[in-house]
Structure formats: C-alpha cells, structure tokens
C-alpha cells in the first residue's frame, strides 16, 4: 500500500494475492474472492460477501474481520487511499456477518467493483497489514493467492511456491515460479530466447520487433494486449512555471514531431495517440488536440515570452536507454521552436515517486488505460491535486484543478446508465484537450511472450468457470499456467 504497482508488479501480485473482483471477457467486473456484490439504489452502500473456505498463506481465514482491516488500511494509505476517497473515513466498513461486510460511502460510487480488480482489491492478511514495522510489511506479503512467498532477493529474484491449500480446487498447476527484474531490453529478450527464463513482459518496440520475428519462426509465443491501453505522453506540471501557462503547454503539443519520434523509437505509426482513451475504446470520441505545427508553436512561445520572459525547463525521463533517447529528441524539438529545454534522466526506482510529489517540470510518462474509466478517476480529480511543495502525494500528477473535469468525472462515477456515462466521458476528453496537461504521444501496447513449453499463460477463467479477460493492461494471472 506504500507503492503503486505497475504491470510487472501486478503480475507478481496476482500470484501471491487474489483480487476481490476480476474482469470477464466482456470487460465487466465479476466476483473473484468475493462471492457477490450488492449495492443500495443510491450507490452509497455496497455489500461484499466473501467466498467460504478461503484462507491466507498463514492459515488465517479470510473473513469479514480480515476484509474490514484491509479496506480500512487501504483507505488510510497516503498513496493508494485517495483512489478510495468516496469511502466514509469515519466508518468505512461495517460487519454484517462472518463473511459479509457493508462498505459505507460518503458520496455515490456506482462502479465500485471495478476498483477492486487491481491493487485496490488484492486482499492482504491482517498479520501483514497490522505489523507496526513498515519494512516487515513490505517484505512479507501474505495473501490468499495460488503461490506463497518462498524467497525474495530484492532487485534480483522473487521465488513463490505452490499454495497447497489454495481455494480454487486443483490449482495452481505449477510448483514454483521465479520472477526476475531485467531492466535491459536486449538482455531480457536474450534470456527468453536462450532458455534462461520462460516468460517475458515488455512494452518496448525494439523488443517487440525482435520477438515478432521469433514468434513467426515458432521459437516463442507472443500475446498482445488488445484491451484498453495506457497512454504514453508528456506530463506537464501545472503548478510550476512556465508549464502553468496553457500557451506553453499548447506550444509543446504543436512542437512535438511524431515522425521524428517514430524515427527515434521505431514505434508503430498506427498507434499515434491524441486522447486519454485508445481509439478502440468504447469511450473514445474525436477531440481537438493540437497538431504538429512548429510555426504555431513559435507564435505561442513569442506571445508568452513577450509577457513573462524566456521559457526554460527540464524534461525528465527514466534512465532506460530508449527513454533517454526520447528525452533528447523531444528536448531538441522544443528547442527548435524557441524554448530552452534540458533533458535529464533518473533511476526508474525513484521516478514514479518524484512524479507523484510534483518534482518535475515536464515528464515522459505511461499511465491511465483502466478497463472502466471510473477506475482512473483518482488521476484527474482536483481532490487529489495538492499544491507542489506541500509534501503530499498527488495522484492527480499534472496538478490539474478544473471544475469542468471534476463535474464530468462525477457524472461518470455516480451513474450506471451507459448513455449518461458516455456523454460524461466525452465531455471529459474534450476538456482535457483544451487544457493540454498531457501531450499525447502513443498508445502503450503491452506484450507477454513465452517459450513453447508454457501453456495458458494469460487469464483463463473466473472462479465460476466463465472466460476471463485474457490480459488486463498487460497483467496476467498465472493461476492456470502449466508446462510441458
């Protein structure tokens, strides 16, 4: 609860923990650890009934008391908690019986189960959550998942072994899984191809091109996530000059040269993004995002500088070599229209922390892309945009505070009527592209690759046997995976 889990982390988490809910093949949240969800007509109260016979790795039963601890701790978390702001802070949850709790909302939340499909629904044992030692809590994950922690050498390897008392009968099939973080793209691909590892997660186009060739020859299996996608974009800090001025943000958008970006990254030209939603999303609408126009960019720069002086700032990326190349290329684009921009890179381990604390001017970021857009609410609401300098986490990483955005988000959150929600998110998209806190670049396409002996390495079924969404933002459960 002290860190946001990105896709690789969620793959590990899905081995050790189970979510309260998971998406079916149609992208609708269904009960997983929960047996059922029920709400009041005003969506101010949700009842969660747990499945019987589920226990944590330490032998403790997953019951109402354990779920109450989890929900309360999640709500109190300085990083994850803002995503669950609608939950009443004074009385977040009430016990109904040994397997049932009522979650109390202070504002309506019509789509609450969707928030329980990811990190917010991965129930940890009270033994872990109540330990006063934060380091111990972080190092000793105790879930209900198909695998339990055996050994963890941070930065090198995490080994999990089969949970012999797993509640899904007959699962898992594997006896043990070892997860290895490999930062270098080429080294990661080579490890897969030489048999050092059996599976790989990647988003980098250099890896994808290599793996596609290997898949064509039958040496690997390659699965693309065709569901809702995260977006790659330049993130403007709206609390820091000169990025607090929309003219500068629009100038950056006009100066961004997609063709040059493709030349540097060898990116697929068909995944150009101009919106918070993927073009294949049911929520996507056309909106007026500033197009490449260096002359328009120069005019905006001149207009700003005549009033406020020279435009100078830094562009931050992670220290991945491909991202560093992007930083240098984008800095050059912006310099060519009259801005003084310096590209800097930092270790990936601290990058996300710097972003949520507002320690950047312009940053190269991958984010958003929830299956249900309400699950991304916390990234945009003004409630999660503290002033930079207050020392508080800001999940609204752009520090955007806009009543029109907030109103659209609330309409999407408090209704289950599809037409109402679609109109709300259409208004939301158009307003974002007027404010330009995000300079959209491309859809982030995620891939999972495996050697031929690995089978069923994407999500297969829900507990009731219905098909699950195969891959969710690049995340897959290995519960039903097996080897030749």
C-alpha positions as CSV (number, residue, x, y, z in Angstrom):
1,X,0.0,0.0,0.0
2,X,3.0,2.2,0.1
3,X,3.7,2.0,-3.7
4,X,1.7,1.9,-6.9
5,X,2.1,-1.4,-8.6
6,X,2.8,-1.1,-12.3
7,X,2.0,-4.0,-14.7
8,X,5.0,-6.2,-13.9
9,X,4.4,-5.7,-10.2
10,X,0.7,-6.7,-10.7
11,X,1.7,-9.9,-12.4
12,X,3.7,-10.8,-9.3
13,X,0.9,-9.6,-7.0
14,X,-1.6,-11.8,-8.8
15,X,0.5,-14.8,-8.0
16,X,0.6,-14.0,-4.2
17,X,-2.8,-12.3,-3.8
18,X,-6.2,-12.7,-5.3
19,X,-8.5,-9.7,-6.2
20,X,-11.9,-9.3,-4.8
21,X,-13.2,-8.8,-8.4
22,X,-11.9,-9.6,-11.9
23,X,-13.0,-8.6,-15.4
24,X,-14.8,-11.1,-17.6
25,X,-14.2,-11.4,-21.3
26,X,-16.6,-8.5,-22.0
27,X,-14.7,-6.2,-19.6
28,X,-17.3,-6.3,-16.8
29,X,-16.2,-6.7,-13.2
30,X,-17.3,-10.1,-11.7
31,X,-16.8,-11.5,-8.2
32,X,-13.5,-13.3,-7.6
33,X,-12.5,-13.6,-3.9
34,X,-15.9,-12.1,-3.3
35,X,-19.0,-14.3,-3.8
36,X,-21.2,-11.4,-4.7
37,X,-21.5,-7.6,-4.6
38,X,-24.8,-5.8,-3.9
39,X,-25.5,-2.0,-3.7
40,X,-28.2,0.2,-2.5
41,X,-30.2,2.1,-5.1
42,X,-28.2,5.3,-4.4
43,X,-24.8,3.6,-4.6
44,X,-23.9,4.9,-1.1
45,X,-23.5,1.4,0.3
46,X,-22.0,-1.8,-1.1
47,X,-22.3,-5.2,0.5
48,X,-19.5,-7.6,-0.2
49,X,-20.0,-11.3,0.6
50,X,-16.8,-13.4,0.7
51,X,-16.5,-17.0,-0.6
52,X,-16.4,-19.7,2.1
53,X,-13.4,-21.7,2.8
54,X,-10.7,-19.2,1.7
55,X,-7.6,-18.8,3.9
56,X,-4.4,-16.8,3.8
57,X,-1.0,-18.3,3.4
58,X,-0.5,-18.1,7.2
59,X,-3.6,-20.2,7.8
60,X,-5.9,-17.4,8.9
61,X,-9.4,-17.4,7.4
62,X,-10.4,-14.7,5.0
63,X,-13.4,-13.5,6.9
64,X,-15.3,-10.2,7.4
65,X,-12.9,-9.1,10.1
66,X,-9.9,-9.6,7.8
67,X,-11.7,-7.7,5.0
68,X,-12.5,-4.9,7.3
69,X,-8.9,-4.5,8.2
70,X,-7.9,-4.5,4.5
71,X,-10.5,-1.9,3.5
72,X,-9.6,0.4,6.4
73,X,-5.9,0.2,5.7
74,X,-6.4,0.8,2.0
75,X,-8.5,3.9,2.8
76,X,-5.8,5.2,5.1
77,X,-2.9,4.7,2.7
78,X,-1.3,8.1,1.7
79,X,-0.7,6.7,-1.8
80,X,-3.5,4.3,-2.6
81,X,-6.1,5.9,-0.2
82,X,-7.0,8.8,-2.5
83,X,-8.3,6.3,-5.1
84,X,-10.9,5.3,-2.5
85,X,-11.9,8.7,-1.4
86,X,-15.7,8.0,-1.6
87,X,-15.4,5.5,1.3
88,X,-16.6,7.1,4.5
89,X,-13.4,7.8,6.5
90,X,-15.2,7.8,9.9
91,X,-17.0,4.4,9.4
92,X,-15.6,2.8,6.3
93,X,-16.9,-0.6,6.8
94,X,-19.5,-2.5,8.9
95,X,-19.6,-6.2,9.7
96,X,-22.9,-7.9,8.7
97,X,-21.9,-11.5,9.5
98,X,-18.8,-13.7,9.4
99,X,-18.5,-13.5,5.6
100,X,-20.3,-10.2,4.8
101,X,-19.4,-6.5,5.2
102,X,-21.0,-3.3,4.2
103,X,-18.8,-0.6,2.7
104,X,-20.2,2.8,3.5
105,X,-19.8,5.7,1.0
106,X,-19.9,9.4,1.7
107,X,-20.7,10.0,-2.0
108,X,-22.3,7.7,-4.5
109,X,-20.0,5.2,-6.3
110,X,-21.9,3.3,-8.9
111,X,-18.9,1.4,-10.3
112,X,-17.1,0.4,-7.1
113,X,-16.4,-3.2,-8.0
114,X,-14.2,-2.1,-11.0
115,X,-11.8,-0.6,-8.5
116,X,-11.4,-4.0,-6.8
117,X,-10.0,-5.7,-9.8
118,X,-6.5,-4.4,-9.3
119,X,-4.3,-3.3,-6.5
120,X,-7.3,-2.0,-4.5
121,X,-8.8,-5.5,-4.3
122,X,-5.7,-7.6,-3.6
123,X,-6.5,-8.6,0.0
124,X,-3.6,-9.0,2.3
125,X,-3.7,-10.8,5.7
126,X,-4.2,-8.8,8.9
127,X,-0.8,-10.2,10.1
128,X,0.9,-8.3,7.3
129,X,-1.2,-5.1,7.5
130,X,-1.2,-4.7,11.3
131,X,2.6,-5.3,11.8
132,X,4.0,-1.9,13.1
133,X,7.2,-2.4,11.2
134,X,6.7,-0.9,7.7
135,X,9.8,-2.7,6.3
136,X,8.5,-6.0,7.6
137,X,5.1,-5.3,6.0
138,X,6.7,-4.6,2.6
139,X,9.0,-7.7,2.7
140,X,6.4,-10.2,3.9
141,X,3.4,-10.4,1.5
142,X,0.7,-12.7,2.9
143,X,-2.2,-13.3,0.5
144,X,-4.7,-15.9,-0.5
145,X,-3.2,-16.4,-3.9
146,X,-2.1,-19.6,-5.8
147,X,1.5,-19.1,-4.7
148,X,3.1,-18.0,-1.5
149,X,6.4,-16.2,-0.9
150,X,9.4,-18.6,-0.5
151,X,12.4,-16.3,-1.1
152,X,12.9,-12.6,-2.1
153,X,16.3,-11.2,-3.0
154,X,15.2,-7.6,-3.9
155,X,16.4,-6.4,-7.2
156,X,17.3,-9.9,-8.4
157,X,14.7,-12.5,-7.8
158,X,11.4,-13.3,-6.0
159,X,10.5,-17.0,-5.7
160,X,7.0,-18.2,-4.9
161,X,5.9,-21.8,-4.3
162,X,2.6,-23.5,-4.8
163,X,-0.1,-22.8,-2.1
164,X,-1.1,-26.3,-1.1
165,X,-4.4,-25.1,0.4
166,X,-5.5,-22.8,-2.4
167,X,-9.2,-22.3,-2.5
168,X,-9.6,-22.9,-6.3
169,X,-9.7,-26.7,-6.4
170,X,-6.9,-28.3,-8.4
171,X,-5.0,-25.1,-8.9
172,X,-2.3,-24.0,-9.4
173,X,-0.6,-26.4,-11.7
174,X,3.0,-25.1,-11.3
175,X,5.0,-26.0,-8.2
176,X,7.1,-22.8,-8.2
177,X,7.6,-19.5,-10.0
178,X,10.7,-17.3,-10.0
179,X,10.2,-13.6,-11.0
180,X,13.3,-11.7,-12.2
181,X,13.5,-8.0,-12.9
182,X,15.7,-7.5,-16.0
183,X,15.9,-3.8,-16.9
184,X,17.9,-4.0,-20.1
185,X,15.5,-4.8,-23.0
186,X,18.0,-6.7,-25.1
187,X,19.2,-8.8,-22.2
188,X,15.6,-9.6,-21.3
189,X,14.9,-10.8,-24.8
190,X,18.1,-12.9,-24.9
191,X,17.2,-14.5,-21.6
192,X,13.9,-15.7,-23.1
193,X,15.5,-16.9,-26.3
194,X,18.3,-18.8,-24.7
195,X,16.0,-20.5,-22.2
196,X,17.2,-18.7,-19.1
197,X,13.6,-17.5,-18.5
198,X,10.3,-18.9,-19.7
199,X,8.2,-15.8,-19.9
200,X,8.7,-12.1,-20.5
201,X,6.7,-8.9,-20.2
202,X,7.6,-5.9,-22.4
203,X,6.3,-2.7,-23.9
204,X,9.4,-1.6,-25.8
205,X,9.2,-1.6,-29.5
206,X,12.7,-2.9,-30.0
207,X,11.8,-6.0,-28.1
208,X,8.5,-6.4,-29.8
209,X,10.1,-6.3,-33.3
210,X,12.6,-9.0,-32.3
211,X,10.0,-11.1,-30.6
212,X,7.6,-10.9,-33.5
213,X,10.3,-12.4,-35.8
214,X,11.0,-15.2,-33.3
215,X,7.2,-15.8,-33.0
216,X,6.9,-16.2,-36.7
217,X,9.6,-18.9,-36.6
218,X,7.8,-20.7,-33.7
219,X,10.6,-20.1,-31.2
220,X,8.3,-18.1,-28.9
221,X,4.6,-17.4,-28.3
222,X,3.7,-13.7,-28.3
223,X,0.4,-12.3,-26.9
224,X,-0.6,-8.7,-27.5
225,X,-2.9,-7.0,-25.0
226,X,-5.7,-5.8,-27.2
227,X,-7.8,-4.4,-24.4
228,X,-7.8,-0.8,-23.1
229,X,-4.3,0.7,-23.2
230,X,-2.3,3.0,-21.1
231,X,-1.1,6.2,-22.9
232,X,2.4,7.4,-23.4
233,X,2.6,11.2,-23.1
234,X,4.5,14.2,-21.9
235,X,3.1,15.3,-18.5
236,X,3.1,19.0,-17.7
237,X,3.4,20.1,-14.1
238,X,0.6,22.8,-13.9
239,X,1.9,24.1,-10.6
240,X,5.3,25.1,-12.0
241,X,6.0,28.0,-14.3
242,X,6.3,28.0,-17.3
243,X,4.1,24.9,-17.6
244,X,1.4,26.5,-15.6
245,X,0.5,28.6,-18.7
246,X,-1.7,26.9,-21.3
247,X,0.2,28.7,-24.1
248,X,3.4,26.8,-23.2
249,X,1.6,23.5,-23.0
250,X,-0.1,24.1,-26.4
251,X,3.3,25.2,-27.8
252,X,4.8,21.9,-26.7
253,X,2.0,19.9,-28.4
254,X,2.4,21.9,-31.6
255,X,6.2,21.3,-31.5
256,X,6.0,17.6,-31.0
257,X,7.1,15.9,-34.2
258,X,5.5,12.4,-34.4
259,X,7.6,11.4,-37.5
260,X,10.8,12.2,-35.7
261,X,9.6,10.3,-32.6
262,X,8.9,7.3,-34.8
263,X,12.4,7.6,-36.3
264,X,14.0,7.6,-32.9
265,X,11.9,4.8,-31.3
266,X,10.9,2.7,-34.4
267,X,7.4,2.9,-32.9
268,X,4.4,1.6,-34.8
269,X,3.0,4.6,-36.7
270,X,-0.6,3.2,-36.3
271,X,-0.7,3.8,-32.5
272,X,-0.4,7.5,-32.5
273,X,-2.5,8.9,-29.6
274,X,-4.4,12.2,-29.4
275,X,-6.6,11.3,-26.4
276,X,-6.8,9.7,-23.0
277,X,-8.7,6.7,-24.4
278,X,-7.5,4.3,-27.1
279,X,-9.1,4.6,-30.4
280,X,-10.5,1.1,-30.0
281,X,-12.1,2.0,-26.6
282,X,-15.9,2.3,-26.4
283,X,-15.4,5.6,-24.6
284,X,-13.2,7.2,-27.3
285,X,-14.5,10.4,-29.1
286,X,-12.8,12.7,-31.5
287,X,-11.5,15.8,-29.9
288,X,-9.4,18.8,-31.0
289,X,-5.9,18.1,-29.8
290,X,-3.1,20.5,-31.1
291,X,-1.4,19.0,-34.1
292,X,2.3,19.4,-35.2
293,X,2.7,23.0,-36.3
294,X,6.1,24.5,-35.5
295,X,5.0,27.9,-36.7
296,X,2.1,27.9,-34.3
297,X,4.4,26.8,-31.5
298,X,6.8,29.7,-32.2
299,X,3.9,32.2,-32.1
300,X,2.8,30.9,-28.7
301,X,6.4,31.0,-27.4
302,X,6.8,34.6,-28.6
303,X,3.5,35.6,-27.1
304,X,4.4,34.1,-23.7
305,X,7.9,35.5,-23.7
306,X,6.7,39.0,-24.5
307,X,4.7,38.9,-21.3
308,X,6.7,36.7,-18.9
309,X,10.2,36.2,-20.3
310,X,12.2,33.2,-21.6
311,X,10.8,29.7,-21.4
312,X,13.2,27.3,-19.7
313,X,12.6,24.0,-18.0
314,X,13.7,20.4,-17.8
315,X,12.3,17.3,-19.4
316,X,12.6,14.2,-17.1
317,X,12.7,10.5,-18.2
318,X,13.8,7.3,-16.6
319,X,17.4,6.1,-17.2
320,X,16.3,3.3,-19.6
321,X,18.4,3.9,-22.8
322,X,15.3,4.1,-25.1
323,X,13.6,6.6,-22.8
324,X,16.8,8.7,-22.6
325,X,16.9,8.8,-26.4
326,X,13.3,10.0,-26.4
327,X,14.2,12.7,-23.9
328,X,17.0,14.1,-26.1
329,X,14.8,14.0,-29.2
330,X,11.9,15.8,-27.6
331,X,14.2,18.4,-26.0
332,X,15.6,19.1,-29.5
333,X,12.1,19.6,-30.9
334,X,11.2,22.1,-28.2
335,X,14.5,23.9,-28.5
336,X,13.9,24.4,-32.2
337,X,10.7,26.4,-31.6
338,X,12.5,28.8,-29.1
339,X,12.3,27.0,-25.7
340,X,15.3,26.3,-23.5
341,X,14.8,22.6,-22.6
342,X,17.3,20.3,-20.9
343,X,16.7,16.5,-20.9
344,X,17.6,14.7,-17.6
345,X,17.1,11.1,-16.6
346,X,16.8,9.4,-13.2
347,X,16.7,5.9,-11.8
348,X,13.4,4.1,-12.6
349,X,13.1,3.1,-8.9
350,X,12.6,6.7,-7.8
351,X,11.0,8.1,-10.9
352,X,7.3,7.5,-10.0
353,X,7.9,8.9,-6.5
354,X,9.2,12.1,-8.0
355,X,6.3,12.4,-10.3
356,X,3.6,12.0,-7.6
357,X,5.3,14.5,-5.4
358,X,5.5,17.0,-8.3
359,X,9.3,17.0,-8.6
360,X,9.4,17.6,-12.3
361,X,8.6,20.3,-15.0
362,X,7.8,18.0,-17.9
363,X,8.0,14.2,-17.7
364,X,7.7,11.3,-20.1
365,X,5.0,9.1,-18.5
366,X,2.9,6.0,-19.2
367,X,-0.4,5.9,-17.3
368,X,-4.2,5.6,-17.4
369,X,-6.0,3.0,-19.5
370,X,-8.4,1.4,-17.0
371,X,-10.9,-1.0,-18.4
372,X,-13.6,1.1,-16.8
373,X,-12.7,4.8,-16.9
374,X,-14.0,5.4,-13.4
375,X,-11.1,3.3,-12.1
376,X,-8.8,6.2,-13.4
377,X,-10.9,8.8,-11.6
378,X,-8.2,9.4,-8.9
379,X,-5.7,10.5,-11.5
380,X,-7.8,13.5,-12.6
381,X,-9.9,14.8,-9.8
382,X,-9.0,18.1,-8.2
383,X,-9.3,16.5,-4.8
384,X,-6.0,14.6,-5.5
385,X,-4.0,17.7,-6.6
386,X,-2.3,19.2,-3.6
387,X,-0.1,22.2,-4.2
388,X,3.5,21.3,-5.1
389,X,5.6,22.0,-2.0
390,X,3.1,20.7,0.5
391,X,5.0,17.4,0.6
392,X,1.9,15.4,-0.1
393,X,1.3,12.7,-2.7
394,X,-0.6,14.0,-5.7
395,X,-2.2,11.2,-7.7
396,X,-3.5,14.0,-10.0
397,X,0.1,14.1,-11.2
398,X,-0.5,17.1,-13.5
399,X,-1.8,19.1,-10.6
400,X,-4.8,19.9,-12.8
401,X,-7.7,21.6,-10.9
402,X,-10.7,22.2,-13.1
403,X,-14.4,22.2,-12.2
404,X,-15.5,21.0,-15.7
405,X,-13.3,18.0,-15.4
406,X,-14.5,17.3,-11.9
407,X,-18.1,17.6,-12.9
408,X,-17.7,15.1,-15.8
409,X,-15.9,12.6,-13.6
410,X,-18.7,12.8,-11.0
411,X,-21.4,12.2,-13.7
412,X,-19.5,9.1,-14.8
413,X,-18.9,7.8,-11.3
414,X,-22.5,8.2,-10.0
415,X,-24.4,6.6,-12.9
416,X,-24.7,3.1,-14.4
417,X,-26.7,4.4,-17.4
418,X,-24.4,3.9,-20.4
419,X,-25.6,6.9,-22.4
420,X,-25.1,9.2,-19.4
421,X,-21.6,7.8,-18.8
422,X,-20.6,8.1,-22.4
423,X,-21.6,11.7,-22.6
424,X,-19.8,12.4,-19.3
425,X,-16.5,10.9,-20.6
426,X,-16.9,12.6,-24.0
427,X,-17.1,16.0,-22.2
428,X,-14.1,14.9,-20.0
429,X,-12.0,14.1,-23.1
430,X,-12.7,17.3,-24.8
431,X,-12.0,19.4,-21.7
432,X,-8.6,17.6,-21.2
433,X,-7.6,18.5,-24.8
434,X,-8.5,22.2,-24.2
435,X,-6.3,22.3,-21.1
436,X,-3.4,20.3,-22.5
437,X,-1.9,18.9,-19.3
438,X,-1.0,15.8,-21.3
439,X,0.8,16.0,-24.6
440,X,-0.4,12.6,-26.0
441,X,2.2,10.5,-27.9
442,X,1.1,6.9,-28.4
443,X,-0.9,4.1,-27.1
444,X,1.2,1.8,-24.9
445,X,0.9,-1.7,-26.3
446,X,1.9,-4.4,-23.9
447,X,3.0,-7.9,-24.8
448,X,3.6,-11.1,-22.9
449,X,5.9,-13.7,-24.5
450,X,6.6,-17.3,-23.6
451,X,8.6,-20.2,-24.8
452,X,6.6,-23.0,-26.5
453,X,6.6,-25.3,-23.4
454,X,4.5,-22.7,-21.4
455,X,0.7,-23.1,-21.7
456,X,-2.3,-21.0,-20.6
457,X,-0.1,-18.1,-19.5
458,X,-2.9,-15.5,-19.8
459,X,-6.0,-15.2,-17.7
460,X,-8.2,-18.3,-18.4
461,X,-11.3,-18.4,-16.2
462,X,-13.1,-16.8,-13.4
463,X,-13.9,-19.0,-10.3
464,X,-17.4,-19.8,-11.8
465,X,-15.7,-21.1,-15.0
466,X,-16.6,-18.2,-17.3
467,X,-13.9,-16.8,-19.5
468,X,-11.8,-14.0,-18.0
469,X,-10.4,-11.0,-19.8
470,X,-7.2,-12.6,-21.3
471,X,-4.8,-9.7,-20.4
472,X,-5.7,-6.6,-18.5
473,X,-3.3,-3.7,-19.2
474,X,-0.5,-6.2,-19.7
475,X,-1.3,-8.1,-16.5
476,X,-1.9,-11.8,-16.4
477,X,-2.6,-14.3,-13.7
478,X,-0.5,-17.5,-13.8
479,X,-3.1,-19.5,-11.7
480,X,-3.8,-21.9,-14.6
481,X,-0.4,-22.0,-16.3
482,X,1.3,-25.3,-16.9
483,X,4.4,-26.6,-18.6
484,X,5.1,-29.5,-21.0
